[in-house]
């Protein structure tokens, strides 16, 4: 079984450094271009099943990734929603640094210990997103390929589980906009990481493919 785990393309709030969480912010023109390039990269790749977060930035990225001929296979899963940032949603990182500095510092240094104000914790995101991944994998054969399009925090907690890393270490790797991760294994608890944060379809090797807020 192969899993193509992608993140959505850039949004205007990503570019501004604004926390969006579960607010439904659409792709920016840059994000649409990134998603289209992801689709070009996957055009000739066989995909047997596809699932995405219902937020439009992820759903639209998945549609671009699949292309018109395959987009009807797309299913949506609430388990793949981005982390609920609660009171942080809609705010710039600089604003949170002024209004909630201790929690922001903890989010950077010990993210697994943070309960978002009015939102979720990383363990909560992991529980629902891993369950969604397991459900999406159910019934897939050894040679089948699953496309999953989700969000930064969701991808990170899934990848931490696959890599055997504690959630406290989820900042040790990046998840760029419209990035692609390739996982392979017989079942979800036996997955291996084959490719991590691969953005070659839209960013040069030493290019800047980062976000400004999570």
Backbone as a chain_set.jsonl record, in Angstrom:
{"seq": "XXXXXXXXXXXXXXXXXXXXXXXXXXXXXXXXXXXXXXXXXXXXXXXXXXXXXXXXXXXXXXXXXXXXXXXXXXXXXXXXXXXXXXXXXXXXXXXXXXXXXXXXXXXXXXXXXXXXXXXXXXXXXXXXXXXXXXXXXXXXXXXXXXXXXXXXXXXXXXXXXXXXXXXXXXXXXXXXXXXXXXXXXXXXXXXXXXXXXXXXXXXXXXXXXXXXXX", "coords": {"N": [[0.843, -1.195, 0.0], [0.506, 2.17, -0.84], [0.769, 5.498, 0.302], [0.048, 8.698, -0.574], [0.644, 11.499, 0.941], [-0.389, 14.669, 1.209], [-0.073, 18.229, 1.664], [-2.267, 21.06, 1.714], [-2.269, 23.755, -0.751], [-0.822, 27.089, -0.678], [-2.475, 29.687, 1.168], [-4.011, 33.003, 1.356], [-3.825, 33.747, 4.056], [-1.788, 32.08, 5.031], [0.381, 33.28, 3.735], [0.375, 35.753, 4.963], [1.018, 35.158, 7.55], [-0.949, 34.409, 9.345], [-2.985, 32.746, 11.685], [-5.054, 30.149, 10.726], [-6.425, 27.732, 11.199], [-9.463, 26.106, 11.627], [-11.022, 27.832, 10.21], [-12.461, 28.521, 7.094], [-10.488, 29.166, 4.744], [-9.774, 30.011, 1.432], [-7.628, 28.789, -1.271], [-4.872, 30.798, -2.351], [-3.943, 32.603, -5.391], [-1.267, 31.807, -5.782], [-1.265, 29.445, -4.286], [-3.113, 27.925, -5.752], [-1.668, 27.578, -8.099], [0.465, 26.046, -7.099], [-0.956, 23.736, -6.354], [-1.922, 22.917, -8.83], [0.48, 22.238, -10.047], [1.192, 20.11, -8.459], [-0.8, 18.36, -9.279], [0.027, 17.977, -11.938], [2.352, 16.566, -11.48], [1.331, 14.206, -10.454], [-0.2, 13.214, -12.454], [0.151, 10.934, -14.122], [0.235, 8.949, -12.289], [-1.104, 6.112, -10.819], [-3.996, 6.232, -8.902], [-5.963, 4.913, -6.426], [-7.76, 5.504, -4.445], [-9.039, 8.409, -2.801], [-8.899, 10.899, -0.319], [-9.793, 13.778, 1.589], [-9.471, 16.655, 3.738], [-12.442, 18.501, 4.543], [-12.245, 21.273, 4.371], [-11.977, 24.052, 2.202], [-9.464, 24.731, 1.128], [-7.953, 22.407, 1.292], [-9.636, 20.544, 0.023], [-9.828, 21.641, -2.567], [-7.157, 21.563, -3.368], [-6.842, 18.796, -3.46], [-8.591, 18.206, -5.553], [-7.289, 19.441, -7.714], [-4.972, 17.902, -7.626], [-5.899, 15.395, -8.34], [-7.055, 15.817, -10.833], [-9.424, 16.492, -13.495], [-10.594, 14.157, -14.552], [-10.449, 12.324, -12.492], [-11.462, 13.433, -10.182], [-13.956, 12.834, -9.154], [-13.713, 10.663, -7.499], [-13.035, 11.594, -5.042], [-13.295, 11.682, -1.536], [-14.469, 13.126, 1.525], [-13.289, 13.875, 4.803], [-13.965, 14.617, 8.103], [-12.195, 14.03, 10.077], [-9.745, 14.799, 9.184], [-9.562, 17.51, 9.386], [-7.929, 20.679, 9.959], [-6.02, 21.507, 12.929], [-7.931, 22.891, 15.547], [-7.524, 26.112, 16.306], [-8.822, 27.755, 18.013], [-9.14, 30.632, 19.941], [-6.991, 31.806, 18.708], [-7.385, 31.816, 16.01], [-7.477, 33.523, 12.947], [-5.767, 35.498, 13.771], [-2.658, 37.301, 13.558], [0.665, 35.947, 13.838], [2.33, 37.714, 15.155], [0.526, 39.205, 16.662], [-0.437, 37.308, 18.464], [1.882, 36.821, 19.823], [2.026, 39.055, 21.393], [-0.391, 39.016, 22.868], [-0.671, 36.463, 24.014], [1.818, 35.365, 25.037], [3.147, 33.377, 26.626], [1.858, 30.946, 26.126], [2.303, 30.78, 23.386], [5.076, 30.542, 23.342], [5.322, 28.06, 24.595], [4.038, 26.536, 22.66], [5.934, 26.546, 20.695], [8.139, 25.37, 21.977], [7.307, 23.119, 23.453], [5.123, 21.667, 22.061], [3.291, 19.56, 22.33], [2.229, 19.848, 24.817], [0.397, 21.843, 24.84], [-2.825, 23.167, 25.142], [-4.957, 24.476, 22.95], [-6.425, 27.723, 23.244], [-9.745, 27.5, 23.674], [-9.72, 25.642, 21.697], [-8.081, 22.804, 20.223], [-5.815, 20.175, 21.322], [-2.63, 18.764, 20.362], [-2.517, 15.902, 20.829], [-5.27, 15.346, 20.664], [-5.814, 16.015, 18.01], [-4.23, 14.099, 16.771], [-5.552, 11.689, 17.506], [-8.034, 11.793, 16.128], [-7.217, 12.186, 13.45], [-5.522, 10.021, 12.888], [-7.325, 7.932, 13.132], [-8.964, 8.574, 10.983], [-7.169, 8.162, 8.888], [-6.704, 5.39, 9.125], [-9.278, 4.459, 8.54], [-9.497, 5.297, 5.892], [-7.608, 3.675, 4.703], [-8.658, 1.174, 4.858], [-9.284, -1.942, 3.446], [-7.628, -1.58, 1.249], [-5.33, -2.876, -1.151], [-2.057, -4.46, -1.497], [-0.828, -3.275, -3.693], [-2.154, -0.926, -4.053], [-2.889, 2.614, -4.177], [-3.285, 5.396, -2.125], [-4.471, 8.678, -1.938], [-4.08, 11.339, 0.235], [-5.118, 14.435, 1.331], [-4.409, 16.982, 3.413], [-3.658, 18.975, 6.245], [-1.164, 21.123, 7.804], [-0.671, 20.619, 10.668], [-2.066, 18.204, 10.934], [-0.763, 16.504, 9.068], [1.764, 16.501, 10.266], [1.362, 15.239, 12.804], [0.582, 12.703, 12.0], [2.873, 11.903, 10.589], [4.75, 11.965, 12.655], [3.898, 9.775, 14.151], [4.353, 7.665, 12.304], [7.121, 7.876, 11.996], [7.94, 7.267, 14.515], [8.336, 9.239, 16.385], [8.009, 11.432, 19.217], [5.219, 13.653, 19.806], [6.161, 16.024, 20.736], [8.308, 16.635, 19.19], [7.503, 17.578, 16.734], [8.193, 19.841, 15.267], [10.552, 19.274, 14.026], [10.738, 18.751, 11.376], [9.627, 19.933, 8.141], [6.51, 20.925, 6.601], [5.714, 21.943, 3.742], [3.686, 24.215, 1.715], [1.42, 22.499, -0.417], [3.033, 20.264, -0.431], [4.476, 16.942, -0.744], [4.347, 13.77, 0.662], [5.522, 10.46, 0.744], [4.412, 7.388, 1.77], [4.833, 3.972, 2.602], [3.633, 0.648, 3.111], [2.313, -2.381, 4.64], [0.111, -1.988, 6.238], [-1.462, 0.661, 8.198], [-0.028, 0.811, 10.712], [2.413, -0.171, 10.018], [3.831, 1.447, 8.35], [6.346, 3.027, 6.322], [8.444, 5.872, 5.823], [9.028, 7.116, 2.703], [9.377, 9.347, 1.073], [9.753, 12.714, 2.145], [8.273, 15.786, 2.753], [8.412, 16.689, 0.04], [8.725, 18.957, -2.397], [9.384, 19.359, -4.99], [7.951, 19.756, -7.315], [7.097, 22.374, -7.371], [8.982, 24.044, -6.189], [12.369, 25.057, -6.058], [15.364, 23.177, -5.155], [16.809, 24.486, -3.075], [14.994, 26.407, -2.493], [12.592, 28.634, -0.936], [10.116, 27.267, 0.828], [8.112, 27.559, 2.872], [5.834, 28.102, 5.631], [4.263, 30.747, 7.512], [2.883, 30.631, 9.851], [1.794, 28.444, 12.305]], "CA": [[0.0, 0.0, 0.0], [1.215, 3.455, -0.897], [-0.023, 6.66, 0.702], [0.542, 10.023, -0.966], [0.137, 12.425, 1.952], [-0.075, 16.022, 0.743], [-0.642, 19.392, 2.352], [-2.903, 22.01, 0.797], [-1.465, 24.869, -1.242], [-0.798, 28.339, 0.105], [-3.631, 30.579, 1.253], [-3.601, 34.363, 1.713], [-3.466, 33.82, 5.478], [-0.446, 31.51, 5.154], [1.349, 34.281, 3.285], [0.377, 36.864, 5.918], [1.41, 34.7, 8.872], [-2.163, 34.455, 10.154], [-3.444, 31.422, 12.064], [-6.372, 29.947, 10.146], [-7.11, 26.644, 11.875], [-10.623, 25.542, 10.949], [-11.695, 28.825, 9.384], [-12.363, 28.004, 5.726], [-9.811, 30.13, 3.883], [-9.483, 29.365, 0.149], [-6.297, 28.924, -1.832], [-4.49, 32.013, -3.065], [-3.457, 32.255, -6.74], [-0.024, 31.034, -5.634], [-1.651, 28.12, -3.829], [-3.725, 27.202, -6.862], [-0.582, 27.181, -8.99], [1.163, 24.942, -6.442], [-1.811, 22.552, -6.438], [-1.921, 22.478, -10.233], [1.77, 21.583, -10.296], [1.082, 18.807, -7.809], [-1.591, 17.539, -10.186], [0.857, 17.6, -13.084], [3.291, 15.534, -11.036], [0.613, 12.962, -10.177], [-1.102, 12.943, -13.578], [0.314, 9.578, -14.647], [0.332, 8.024, -11.157], [-2.371, 5.443, -10.505], [-4.54, 6.512, -7.578], [-7.119, 4.039, -6.26], [-8.693, 6.11, -3.496], [-8.596, 9.752, -2.416], [-9.651, 11.49, 0.787], [-9.262, 15.093, 1.953], [-10.199, 17.508, 4.679], [-13.504, 19.231, 3.856], [-11.947, 22.696, 4.211], [-11.842, 24.259, 0.757], [-8.071, 24.767, 0.694], [-7.518, 21.025, 1.116], [-10.482, 19.907, -0.991], [-9.466, 22.151, -3.884], [-5.845, 20.997, -3.686], [-7.066, 17.404, -3.84], [-9.199, 18.193, -6.884], [-6.203, 19.719, -8.661], [-4.046, 16.767, -7.61], [-6.524, 14.277, -9.043], [-7.415, 16.159, -12.199], [-10.854, 16.438, -13.775], [-11.054, 12.797, -14.819], [-10.447, 11.486, -11.281], [-11.891, 14.153, -8.986], [-15.202, 12.262, -8.625], [-13.398, 9.654, -6.481], [-12.646, 12.247, -3.792], [-14.14, 11.636, -0.353], [-14.083, 14.108, 2.537], [-13.282, 13.339, 6.164], [-13.79, 15.617, 9.158], [-11.047, 13.665, 10.892], [-8.547, 15.423, 8.621], [-9.596, 18.962, 9.577], [-6.779, 21.28, 10.633], [-6.18, 21.727, 14.356], [-8.733, 24.055, 15.928], [-6.692, 27.038, 17.077], [-9.655, 28.49, 18.949], [-9.044, 32.094, 19.986], [-5.891, 32.271, 17.862], [-7.75, 31.799, 14.594], [-7.643, 34.847, 12.353], [-4.787, 36.432, 14.306], [-1.273, 37.206, 13.121], [1.593, 35.42, 14.827], [2.829, 38.845, 15.945], [-0.529, 39.575, 17.618], [-0.461, 36.293, 19.512], [3.1, 37.018, 20.611], [1.733, 40.122, 22.352], [-1.548, 38.728, 23.72], [-0.6, 35.142, 24.643], [3.224, 34.998, 24.794], [3.582, 32.153, 27.295], [1.341, 29.793, 25.399], [2.996, 30.729, 22.101], [6.412, 29.997, 23.603], [5.142, 26.628, 24.829], [3.691, 25.947, 21.366], [7.19, 26.378, 19.964], [9.122, 24.562, 22.708], [6.698, 21.861, 23.923], [3.794, 21.77, 21.448], [2.397, 18.501, 22.787], [1.683, 20.218, 26.125], [-0.471, 23.02, 24.69], [-4.25, 23.098, 24.809], [-5.289, 25.749, 22.321], [-7.51, 28.413, 23.959], [-10.996, 27.295, 22.964], [-9.476, 24.755, 20.564], [-7.645, 21.432, 20.433], [-4.422, 19.836, 21.58], [-2.074, 17.854, 19.359], [-3.003, 14.527, 21.014], [-6.638, 15.243, 20.153], [-5.718, 16.001, 16.548], [-3.706, 12.79, 16.382], [-6.557, 10.635, 17.669], [-9.038, 11.816, 15.052], [-6.608, 12.082, 12.128], [-5.041, 8.656, 12.685], [-8.523, 7.13, 12.891], [-9.385, 8.86, 9.603], [-6.227, 7.49, 8.001], [-6.981, 3.96, 9.18], [-10.524, 4.218, 7.813], [-9.237, 5.479, 4.462], [-6.772, 2.563, 4.241], [-9.361, -0.099, 5.001], [-9.599, -2.659, 2.224], [-6.654, -1.352, 0.185], [-4.402, -3.967, -1.383], [-0.625, -4.176, -1.443], [-0.419, -2.444, -4.829], [-3.065, 0.218, -4.179], [-2.361, 3.926, -3.785], [-4.242, 6.304, -1.483], [-4.104, 10.092, -1.839], [-4.643, 12.049, 1.396], [-4.761, 15.854, 1.311], [-4.807, 17.519, 4.708], [-3.126, 20.25, 6.737], [0.156, 21.08, 8.414], [-0.663, 19.913, 11.951], [-2.529, 16.834, 10.701], [0.345, 15.758, 8.456], [2.862, 16.355, 11.212], [1.096, 14.236, 13.841], [0.617, 11.408, 11.326], [4.268, 11.58, 10.298], [5.415, 11.649, 13.919], [3.553, 8.378, 14.488], [5.042, 6.759, 11.38], [8.555, 7.966, 12.257], [8.237, 6.886, 15.885], [8.764, 10.438, 17.104], [6.991, 12.025, 20.085], [4.626, 14.876, 19.267], [6.991, 17.162, 21.168], [9.344, 16.862, 18.186], [6.907, 17.746, 15.413], [8.813, 20.942, 14.522], [11.858, 18.849, 13.534], [10.678, 18.665, 9.915], [8.694, 20.893, 7.569], [5.44, 20.546, 5.69], [5.528, 23.126, 2.903], [2.426, 24.211, 0.973], [1.309, 21.55, -1.537], [4.125, 19.297, -0.378], [4.096, 15.554, -0.951], [5.049, 12.74, 1.422], [5.19, 9.122, 0.29], [4.497, 6.361, 2.801], [4.549, 2.639, 2.081], [3.559, -0.406, 4.113], [1.199, -3.315, 4.512], [-1.029, -1.415, 6.961], [-1.036, 1.941, 8.789], [0.971, 0.709, 11.781], [3.66, -0.7, 9.47], [4.251, 2.352, 7.284], [7.682, 3.611, 6.283], [8.521, 7.129, 5.072], [9.865, 7.01, 1.513], [9.682, 10.744, 0.739], [9.277, 13.625, 3.181], [8.249, 17.213, 2.399], [8.919, 16.791, -1.328], [8.053, 20.057, -3.088], [10.136, 19.576, -6.223], [7.049, 20.141, -8.399], [6.875, 23.821, -7.427], [10.022, 24.821, -5.503], [13.737, 24.589, -6.283], [15.931, 22.439, -4.035], [17.13, 25.39, -1.971], [14.003, 27.476, -2.471], [11.874, 28.857, 0.313], [8.773, 26.693, 0.719], [7.692, 27.472, 4.267], [4.676, 28.91, 6.013], [4.648, 31.707, 8.554], [2.106, 30.486, 11.068], [1.077, 27.255, 12.738]], "C": [[0.877, 1.243, 0.0], [0.26, 4.567, -0.493], [0.703, 7.915, 0.261], [-0.111, 11.027, -0.024], [0.573, 13.834, 1.584], [-0.669, 17.067, 1.685], [-1.271, 20.3, 1.298], [-1.932, 23.097, 0.356], [-1.613, 26.107, -0.369], [-2.132, 29.064, 0.056], [-3.145, 31.998, 1.524], [-3.169, 34.478, 3.174], [-2.13, 33.148, 5.755], [0.6, 32.56, 4.833], [1.474, 35.425, 4.281], [0.922, 36.465, 7.285], [0.256, 34.724, 9.843], [-2.635, 33.023, 10.437], [-4.859, 31.2, 11.544], [-7.129, 28.776, 10.771], [-8.262, 26.098, 11.057], [-11.487, 26.598, 10.259], [-11.43, 28.462, 7.918], [-11.813, 29.064, 4.78], [-9.43, 29.437, 2.575], [-8.016, 29.508, -0.249], [-6.094, 30.309, -2.431], [-4.135, 31.634, -4.493], [-2.158, 31.463, -6.707], [-0.346, 29.6, -5.222], [-2.3, 27.288, -4.918], [-2.657, 26.728, -7.85], [0.196, 26.007, -8.397], [0.363, 23.649, -6.57], [-1.876, 22.016, -7.867], [-0.621, 21.741, -10.565], [1.824, 20.213, -9.609], [0.286, 17.854, -8.7], [-0.814, 17.082, -11.403], [1.824, 16.482, -12.7], [2.605, 14.184, -10.86], [-0.251, 12.503, -11.347], [-1.029, 11.499, -14.048], [0.467, 8.532, -13.546], [-1.048, 7.411, -10.898], [-2.779, 5.751, -9.07], [-5.85, 5.738, -7.453], [-8.174, 4.606, -5.323], [-8.147, 7.469, -3.094], [-9.506, 10.296, -1.328], [-8.985, 12.8, 1.177], [-10.063, 15.694, 3.087], [-11.283, 18.254, 3.916], [-13.255, 20.73, 3.706], [-11.517, 22.948, 2.768], [-10.394, 24.272, 0.291], [-7.517, 23.366, 0.47], [-8.327, 20.334, 0.019], [-10.079, 20.344, -2.384], [-8.089, 21.635, -4.303], [-5.984, 19.546, -4.138], [-7.669, 17.305, -5.234], [-8.154, 18.473, -7.962], [-5.268, 18.514, -8.763], [-4.594, 15.585, -8.402], [-6.749, 14.572, -10.515], [-8.889, 15.9, -12.451], [-11.362, 15.008, -13.923], [-11.153, 11.935, -13.568], [-11.073, 12.161, -10.075], [-13.179, 13.591, -8.387], [-14.934, 11.198, -7.562], [-13.148, 10.268, -5.104], [-13.726, 12.107, -2.716], [-13.599, 12.633, 0.67], [-14.21, 13.496, 3.926], [-13.04, 14.451, 7.176], [-12.605, 15.3, 10.056], [-9.755, 14.299, 10.428], [-8.565, 16.941, 8.704], [-8.324, 19.449, 10.267], [-7.068, 21.417, 12.128], [-7.023, 22.977, 14.602], [-7.881, 24.945, 16.824], [-7.505, 27.895, 18.037], [-9.492, 29.993, 18.832], [-7.913, 32.649, 19.128], [-6.308, 32.442, 16.404], [-8.046, 33.213, 14.089], [-6.615, 35.861, 12.805], [-3.416, 36.211, 13.689], [-0.413, 36.627, 14.232], [2.119, 36.537, 15.726], [1.809, 39.301, 16.982], [-0.599, 38.584, 18.767], [0.76, 36.429, 20.407], [2.888, 38.099, 21.668], [0.65, 39.714, 23.342], [-1.429, 37.421, 24.503], [0.83, 34.591, 24.543], [3.65, 33.686, 25.435], [3.106, 30.908, 26.551], [2.029, 29.651, 24.039], [4.397, 30.152, 22.276], [6.342, 28.491, 23.847], [4.816, 25.907, 23.527], [4.938, 25.703, 20.524], [8.132, 25.387, 20.644], [8.591, 23.199, 23.149], [5.271, 21.774, 23.381], [2.8, 20.715, 21.918], [1.729, 18.826, 24.111], [0.62, 21.311, 26.042], [-1.906, 22.623, 24.369], [-4.614, 24.452, 24.223], [-6.469, 26.409, 23.037], [-8.822, 28.322, 23.181], [-10.857, 26.355, 21.79], [-9.0, 23.382, 20.997], [-6.193, 21.354, 20.884], [-3.933, 18.913, 20.483], [-2.489, 16.395, 19.583], [-4.432, 14.341, 20.507], [-6.649, 15.193, 18.627], [-5.212, 14.643, 16.073], [-4.786, 11.725, 16.447], [-7.535, 10.633, 16.506], [-8.407, 11.633, 13.676], [-6.069, 10.682, 11.862], [-6.216, 7.709, 12.438], [-9.024, 7.339, 11.467], [-8.475, 8.175, 8.6], [-6.491, 5.986, 7.97], [-8.25, 3.624, 8.393], [-10.308, 4.322, 6.31], [-8.433, 4.324, 3.88], [-7.515, 1.233, 4.208], [-9.691, -0.709, 3.634], [-8.628, -2.441, 1.083], [-5.7, -2.539, 0.075], [-2.959, -3.506, -1.38], [-0.175, -3.217, -2.538], [-1.284, -1.197, -5.011], [-2.415, 1.494, -3.649], [-3.494, 4.815, -3.287], [-3.677, 7.72, -1.489], [-4.826, 10.701, -0.65], [-4.173, 13.491, 1.323], [-5.311, 16.494, 2.585], [-4.067, 18.816, 5.005], [-1.803, 20.032, 7.471], [0.165, 20.254, 9.698], [-1.081, 18.46, 11.782], [-1.403, 15.989, 10.109], [1.46, 15.497, 9.465], [2.583, 15.276, 12.259], [1.082, 12.833, 13.231], [2.065, 10.978, 11.076], [5.058, 11.276, 11.573], [5.136, 10.2, 14.315], [4.333, 7.403, 13.597], [6.545, 6.724, 11.667], [8.944, 7.528, 13.667], [8.735, 8.036, 16.74], [7.664, 10.913, 18.045], [6.453, 13.316, 19.471], [5.404, 16.119, 19.671], [8.012, 17.546, 20.112], [8.772, 17.209, 16.818], [7.442, 18.949, 14.639], [10.146, 20.535, 13.906], [11.886, 18.653, 12.019], [9.622, 19.646, 9.43], [7.605, 20.206, 6.753], [5.076, 21.792, 4.891], [4.153, 23.088, 2.224], [2.491, 23.269, -0.227], [2.475, 20.575, -1.592], [3.59, 17.885, -0.503], [4.984, 14.656, -0.095], [4.602, 11.381, 0.884], [5.449, 8.13, 1.41], [4.158, 5.017, 2.163], [4.527, 1.641, 3.225], [2.333, -1.256, 3.927], [-0.057, -2.812, 5.205], [-0.541, -0.157, 7.679], [0.035, 1.831, 9.863], [2.291, 0.094, 11.325], [4.211, 0.199, 8.359], [5.704, 2.789, 7.451], [7.622, 4.902, 5.472], [9.505, 6.957, 3.925], [10.302, 8.391, 1.033], [9.044, 11.644, 1.785], [9.386, 15.069, 2.693], [8.855, 17.464, 1.02], [8.094, 17.839, -2.084], [8.716, 20.359, -4.43], [9.255, 20.03, -7.38], [6.801, 21.651, -8.458], [7.975, 24.664, -6.784], [11.388, 24.209, -5.764], [14.307, 23.973, -5.011], [16.223, 23.336, -2.839], [16.17, 26.573, -1.917], [13.318, 27.569, -1.12], [10.451, 28.354, 0.14], [8.232, 26.481, 2.114], [6.438, 28.301, 4.476], [5.118, 29.84, 7.147], [3.83, 31.586, 9.812], [1.541, 29.076, 11.171], [1.263, 27.165, 14.247]], "O": [[1.853, 1.343, 0.743], [-0.904, 4.579, -0.892], [1.835, 8.167, 0.672], [-1.285, 11.362, -0.18], [1.759, 14.159, 1.638], [-1.636, 16.808, 2.401], [-0.858, 20.305, 0.139], [-0.909, 23.334, 0.999], [-2.428, 26.149, 0.552], [-2.825, 29.056, -0.962], [-1.983, 32.187, 1.886], [-2.245, 35.229, 3.49], [-1.397, 33.599, 6.634], [1.582, 32.717, 5.559], [2.55, 36.004, 4.432], [1.254, 37.331, 8.094], [0.437, 35.019, 11.024], [-2.677, 32.189, 9.533], [-5.767, 31.963, 11.871], [-8.356, 28.822, 10.865], [-8.069, 25.672, 9.918], [-12.575, 26.283, 9.775], [-10.302, 28.133, 7.551], [-12.565, 29.766, 4.105], [-8.816, 28.371, 2.611], [-7.263, 30.26, 0.371], [-7.03, 30.914, -2.954], [-4.031, 30.444, -4.792], [-1.964, 30.55, -7.51], [0.236, 28.653, -5.75], [-2.068, 26.083, -5.004], [-2.732, 25.615, -8.37], [0.548, 25.073, -9.118], [0.924, 22.592, -6.858], [-1.884, 20.804, -8.082], [-0.633, 20.739, -11.28], [2.431, 19.275, -10.125], [0.649, 16.689, -8.857], [-0.964, 15.947, -11.856], [2.082, 15.571, -13.487], [3.214, 13.139, -11.088], [-0.959, 11.503, -11.235], [-2.062, 10.9, -14.346], [0.787, 7.375, -13.82], [-2.039, 8.131, -10.774], [-1.999, 5.552, -8.138], [-6.746, 5.892, -8.284], [-9.344, 4.233, -5.397], [-6.932, 7.666, -3.051], [-10.728, 10.171, -1.403], [-7.763, 12.927, 1.106], [-11.193, 15.286, 3.356], [-11.078, 18.61, 2.756], [-13.989, 21.397, 2.977], [-10.782, 22.152, 2.184], [-10.114, 23.864, -0.837], [-6.708, 23.152, -0.432], [-7.767, 19.622, -0.815], [-9.993, 19.517, -3.292], [-7.882, 21.305, -5.471], [-5.324, 19.119, -5.085], [-7.302, 16.423, -6.011], [-8.139, 17.815, -9.002], [-4.827, 18.152, -9.854], [-3.841, 14.864, -9.056], [-6.644, 13.676, -11.354], [-9.531, 15.165, -11.7], [-12.458, 14.692, -13.46], [-11.858, 10.926, -13.567], [-11.21, 11.526, -9.029], [-13.468, 13.847, -7.218], [-15.837, 10.861, -6.796], [-13.059, 9.547, -4.11], [-14.903, 12.376, -2.953], [-12.408, 12.943, 0.674], [-15.116, 12.706, 4.193], [-12.025, 15.145, 7.113], [-12.069, 16.187, 10.72], [-8.776, 14.341, 11.173], [-7.682, 17.599, 8.155], [-7.718, 18.726, 11.058], [-8.227, 21.439, 12.541], [-6.842, 23.997, 13.937], [-7.557, 24.582, 17.955], [-6.937, 28.679, 18.797], [-9.681, 30.564, 17.758], [-7.885, 33.848, 18.85], [-5.639, 33.146, 15.648], [-8.767, 33.983, 14.724], [-6.581, 36.976, 12.285], [-3.05, 35.088, 13.341], [-0.713, 36.79, 15.414], [2.33, 36.328, 16.921], [2.187, 39.738, 18.069], [-0.798, 38.976, 19.917], [0.684, 36.181, 21.611], [3.512, 38.057, 22.728], [0.75, 40.026, 24.528], [-2.038, 37.292, 25.565], [1.039, 33.491, 24.031], [4.44, 32.949, 24.846], [3.855, 29.948, 26.373], [2.306, 28.537, 23.593], [4.851, 29.36, 21.45], [7.189, 27.737, 23.369], [5.271, 24.783, 23.314], [4.987, 24.76, 19.734], [8.845, 24.646, 19.967], [9.349, 22.231, 23.209], [4.313, 21.804, 24.154], [1.593, 20.954, 21.905], [0.768, 18.161, 24.498], [0.013, 21.667, 27.051], [-2.163, 21.846, 23.45], [-4.583, 25.463, 24.924], [-7.422, 25.721, 23.403], [-8.992, 28.983, 22.157], [-11.765, 26.262, 20.963], [-9.453, 22.851, 22.012], [-5.451, 22.335, 20.833], [-4.738, 18.339, 19.749], [-2.79, 15.703, 18.611], [-4.765, 13.282, 19.976], [-7.401, 14.425, 18.028], [-5.709, 14.102, 15.086], [-4.917, 10.931, 15.516], [-7.834, 9.574, 15.954], [-9.001, 10.986, 12.813], [-6.145, 10.198, 10.733], [-6.113, 6.789, 11.627], [-9.46, 6.389, 10.816], [-8.939, 7.664, 7.581], [-6.499, 5.379, 6.899], [-8.293, 2.63, 7.669], [-10.863, 3.538, 5.541], [-8.558, 4.02, 2.694], [-7.046, 0.274, 3.595], [-10.301, -0.062, 2.783], [-8.782, -3.062, 0.031], [-5.311, -3.131, 1.082], [-2.673, -2.313, -1.275], [0.754, -2.434, -2.337], [-1.158, -0.494, -6.014], [-1.524, 1.46, -2.8], [-4.524, 4.963, -3.944], [-2.533, 7.935, -1.089], [-6.047, 10.592, -0.538], [-2.972, 13.752, 1.261], [-6.522, 16.539, 2.801], [-3.875, 19.65, 4.12], [-1.39, 18.899, 7.719], [0.926, 19.293, 9.808], [-0.512, 17.575, 12.421], [-1.124, 14.891, 10.591], [2.028, 14.405, 9.51], [3.469, 14.481, 12.574], [1.52, 11.877, 13.871], [2.432, 9.829, 11.324], [5.941, 10.418, 11.564], [6.035, 9.487, 14.76], [4.903, 6.429, 14.089], [7.169, 5.666, 11.59], [10.129, 7.426, 13.985], [9.469, 7.829, 17.706], [6.486, 10.805, 17.703], [7.149, 13.987, 18.709], [5.31, 17.153, 19.011], [8.531, 18.662, 20.131], [9.495, 17.138, 15.825], [7.164, 19.066, 13.446], [10.818, 21.378, 13.312], [12.948, 18.414, 11.445], [8.814, 20.134, 10.219], [7.759, 19.078, 6.286], [4.239, 22.591, 5.309], [3.525, 22.03, 2.169], [3.481, 23.241, -0.958], [2.86, 20.114, -2.667], [2.387, 17.658, -0.38], [6.21, 14.766, -0.122], [3.42, 11.186, 0.601], [6.56, 8.04, 1.933], [3.296, 4.939, 1.287], [5.289, 1.758, 4.184], [1.427, -0.915, 3.166], [-1.168, -3.164, 4.811], [0.666, 0.073, 7.763], [0.927, 2.678, 9.923], [3.184, -0.138, 12.14], [4.982, -0.262, 7.518], [6.216, 2.903, 8.565], [6.831, 5.009, 4.534], [10.684, 6.683, 4.15], [11.451, 8.585, 0.636], [7.938, 11.379, 2.255], [10.453, 15.516, 2.273], [9.703, 18.341, 0.854], [6.915, 17.629, -2.37], [8.622, 21.474, -4.943], [9.754, 20.629, -8.333], [6.344, 22.159, -9.482], [7.902, 25.891, -6.831], [11.552, 22.991, -5.701], [13.797, 24.215, -3.917], [15.912, 22.973, -1.704], [16.499, 27.619, -1.359], [13.455, 26.686, -0.273], [9.666, 28.941, -0.605], [7.925, 25.353, 2.502], [6.037, 29.09, 3.62], [6.226, 29.714, 7.668], [4.041, 32.346, 10.758], [0.897, 28.58, 10.247], [0.753, 26.239, 14.878]]}, "num_chains": 1, "name": "protein.A"}
